[in-house]
Amino acid sequence: MKAPMSTNTKLTKDEERESVDSTKYRGMIGSLLYLMASRPDIMFSVCLCARFQEAPKTSRFEVVKCILRYIKGTTHLGYGCCLTSWFLKKQTSLAISTTEAEYVSAGKARQQALWMKQALIDYDVRLDDVPIMCDNKGAIDLS
C-alpha cells in the first residue's frame, strides 16, 4: 500500500453492510492508536476508523486491514526521533482571559509531555527534562 487509506474512501454510517466482531475491531484500533505515537503518518486514518467502534461493518474493517498492510510495507518509516501526541476534547468551560486559557493549555501540554516521557521508556530512551514553550507572559508568571 502506498498510503494508509485511499483518498476517495468515505466512512459513513453504513447500515447495509454485514457487521463484524466488535471485540476484534476494537482490539485492532487500540493497537493502531498505540502505534500512532511513533507513526504520525497513520494518525488521520486511524482516528477516522476509531469513530466507528460501536457497530463496525465490513467496509470499515477493510479500511483497517488496508492500514495494517500499509504499516507492513513501511516498517522503515518509524519516527524514532520524536513522538507525537494528539488530543481532542470539546471545550467544557469558558476561559475568562487569554492568560487562563494559555495556563490551562500549558498544563495539558505538561500532562502530555509526562505521558511521552513515560512512552519513550518503551523505546529505551530516558529524558531528564522536557521543555514546554509558552509565549504568554501572564501564563508564565502564573505558572
Contacts in CASP RR format, 6 or more apart in sequence:
PFRMAT RR
TARGET T0000
AUTHOR 0000-0000-0000
METHOD contacts of the structure
MODEL  1
MKAPMSTNTKLTKDEERESVDSTKYRGMIGSLLYLMASRPDIMFSVCLCA
RFQEAPKTSRFEVVKCILRYIKGTTHLGYGCCLTSWFLKKQTSLAISTTE
AEYVSAGKARQQALWMKQALIDYDVRLDDVPIMCDNKGAIDLS
1 66 0 8 1.000
1 69 0 8 1.000
1 70 0 8 1.000
1 73 0 8 1.000
2 70 0 8 1.000
3 70 0 8 1.000
4 41 0 8 1.000
4 42 0 8 1.000
4 44 0 8 1.000
4 45 0 8 1.000
4 46 0 8 1.000
4 66 0 8 1.000
4 67 0 8 1.000
4 70 0 8 1.000
4 71 0 8 1.000
5 44 0 8 1.000
5 45 0 8 1.000
5 48 0 8 1.000
5 63 0 8 1.000
5 66 0 8 1.000
5 67 0 8 1.000
5 70 0 8 1.000
6 66 0 8 1.000
9 63 0 8 1.000
11 48 0 8 1.000
11 49 0 8 1.000
11 51 0 8 1.000
11 52 0 8 1.000
11 59 0 8 1.000
11 60 0 8 1.000
11 63 0 8 1.000
14 57 0 8 1.000
14 59 0 8 1.000
14 60 0 8 1.000
15 57 0 8 1.000
17 57 0 8 1.000
17 58 0 8 1.000
17 59 0 8 1.000
18 57 0 8 1.000
18 58 0 8 1.000
19 55 0 8 1.000
19 56 0 8 1.000
19 57 0 8 1.000
19 58 0 8 1.000
20 56 0 8 1.000
20 57 0 8 1.000
20 58 0 8 1.000
20 60 0 8 1.000
20 61 0 8 1.000
22 53 0 8 1.000
22 54 0 8 1.000
22 55 0 8 1.000
22 56 0 8 1.000
25 53 0 8 1.000
25 56 0 8 1.000
25 60 0 8 1.000
25 61 0 8 1.000
25 64 0 8 1.000
26 53 0 8 1.000
28 64 0 8 1.000
28 68 0 8 1.000
29 46 0 8 1.000
29 49 0 8 1.000
29 50 0 8 1.000
29 53 0 8 1.000
29 64 0 8 1.000
30 50 0 8 1.000
32 42 0 8 1.000
32 46 0 8 1.000
32 49 0 8 1.000
32 64 0 8 1.000
32 67 0 8 1.000
32 68 0 8 1.000
33 46 0 8 1.000
33 50 0 8 1.000
35 42 0 8 1.000
35 46 0 8 1.000
35 71 0 8 1.000
36 42 0 8 1.000
36 43 0 8 1.000
36 46 0 8 1.000
36 84 0 8 1.000
36 86 0 8 1.000
37 83 0 8 1.000
37 84 0 8 1.000
37 85 0 8 1.000
37 116 0 8 1.000
37 119 0 8 1.000
38 78 0 8 1.000
38 79 0 8 1.000
38 80 0 8 1.000
38 83 0 8 1.000
38 123 0 8 1.000
39 71 0 8 1.000
39 77 0 8 1.000
39 78 0 8 1.000
39 79 0 8 1.000
40 79 0 8 1.000
40 84 0 8 1.000
41 74 0 8 1.000
41 77 0 8 1.000
42 67 0 8 1.000
42 70 0 8 1.000
42 71 0 8 1.000
43 84 0 8 1.000
43 86 0 8 1.000
45 63 0 8 1.000
45 67 0 8 1.000
46 67 0 8 1.000
47 86 0 8 1.000
48 63 0 8 1.000
49 60 0 8 1.000
49 63 0 8 1.000
49 64 0 8 1.000
49 67 0 8 1.000
52 60 0 8 1.000
80 123 0 8 1.000
83 116 0 8 1.000
83 119 0 8 1.000
83 120 0 8 1.000
85 112 0 8 1.000
85 115 0 8 1.000
85 116 0 8 1.000
87 108 0 8 1.000
87 112 0 8 1.000
95 101 0 8 1.000
95 104 0 8 1.000
98 136 0 8 1.000
99 136 0 8 1.000
99 138 0 8 1.000
99 139 0 8 1.000
99 142 0 8 1.000
102 134 0 8 1.000
102 136 0 8 1.000
102 138 0 8 1.000
102 139 0 8 1.000
103 136 0 8 1.000
103 138 0 8 1.000
103 139 0 8 1.000
103 142 0 8 1.000
103 143 0 8 1.000
106 132 0 8 1.000
106 134 0 8 1.000
106 139 0 8 1.000
106 143 0 8 1.000
109 132 0 8 1.000
110 132 0 8 1.000
113 130 0 8 1.000
113 132 0 8 1.000
114 130 0 8 1.000
116 130 0 8 1.000
117 127 0 8 1.000
117 130 0 8 1.000
120 126 0 8 1.000
120 127 0 8 1.000
134 140 0 8 1.000
134 143 0 8 1.000
END
